[in-house]
Amino acid sequence: MPELLKIDPYLELVYPVDVSDSLTDICRQIGARRLTIAGQQPDTSGGKQPLTNCLDAAYCDEEAIHAEPLPPAFRLRPTGHIIYGCALWHRVTEQGALQPPAWLLPELIAHVEFLGFQPLAGTQSDSMMLDDESLPLGEPNGD
């Protein structure tokens, strides 16, 4: 069982968790029904590391950005990625094996900025505004 790093924006903590290779276990750890991978870090090794195509990334809840209300979020400072809800920081080999991340706990903590409860750009203010489909149809001109 690999030890992954859980990023929990509810508690504003990053901590290690043991998971099995089961996708069900990964989903349970972050409270998701469907997974996606986000925030993959760029390869900065210049090809010097043997795992250059096995980069750190986050397993996160694919449906989180559709939840009402949105869950709390965090930002990955190196790339600017914003992820809503909990995530597991990991690596996956080309063969699909789950591995512990290259970043150690102190490194990941330094790269995570907790944002709390944040609306997606345009979601809350736009819901108050009428769009073209909401406007009443005008009477046709007799011209």
Residue pairs with C-beta under 8 A, 6 or more apart in sequence:
1 18
1 19
1 20
1 21
2 18
2 19
2 21
2 90
2 98
2 99
2 100
3 16
3 17
3 18
3 19
3 100
4 16
4 17
4 19
4 29
4 88
4 89
4 90
4 98
4 100
4 101
5 14
5 15
5 16
5 17
5 88
5 89
5 90
5 101
5 103
5 105
5 108
6 14
6 15
6 16
6 17
6 29
6 30
6 86
6 87
6 88
6 89
7 14
7 58
7 74
7 83
7 86
7 87
7 88
7 89
7 108
7 112
8 14
8 15
8 86
9 71
9 72
9 73
9 74
9 84
9 85
9 86
9 114
9 115
9 116
10 71
10 72
10 86
12 114
14 89
14 105
14 108
14 109
14 112
15 105
16 105
17 29
17 88
19 25
19 26
19 29
19 88
19 98
21 97
21 98
23 35
26 35
26 59
26 88
27 33
27 34
27 35
29 86
29 88
30 59
30 60
30 61
30 85
30 86
30 87
30 88
31 61
31 85
31 86
32 60
32 61
32 62
32 63
32 64
32 85
32 86
33 61
33 63
34 61
34 62
34 63
35 59
35 60
35 61
35 62
36 59
36 60
36 61
36 62
37 57
37 58
37 59
37 60
37 92
38 57
38 58
38 60
38 81
38 83
38 87
39 57
39 58
39 60
39 76
39 79
39 81
39 83
39 87
40 55
40 56
40 57
41 55
41 56
41 57
41 76
41 78
41 79
41 103
42 55
42 78
42 79
43 52
43 53
43 55
45 52
51 91
51 93
51 102
53 94
54 91
54 92
54 93
54 94
54 99
55 91
55 102
56 89
56 90
56 91
56 101
56 102
56 103
57 89
57 90
57 91
57 92
58 76
58 81
58 83
58 87
58 88
58 89
58 90
59 87
59 88
59 90
60 83
60 84
60 85
60 86
60 87
60 88
61 71
61 84
61 85
61 86
61 87
64 70
64 71
64 83
64 84
64 85
65 84
65 120
67 84
67 85
69 117
70 84
70 117
70 118
70 119
70 120
70 123
71 84
71 85
71 86
71 117
72 84
72 85
72 114
72 115
72 116
72 117
72 118
73 82
73 83
73 84
73 85
73 114
73 115
73 116
73 117
73 118
74 82
74 83
74 87
74 112
74 113
74 114
74 115
75 81
75 82
75 83
75 112
75 113
75 115
76 83
76 111
76 112
76 113
77 110
77 111
77 112
77 113
78 111
82 115
82 118
89 101
89 103
89 108
90 98
90 99
90 100
90 101
91 98
91 99
91 100
91 101
91 102
92 98
92 99
93 99
101 108
103 111
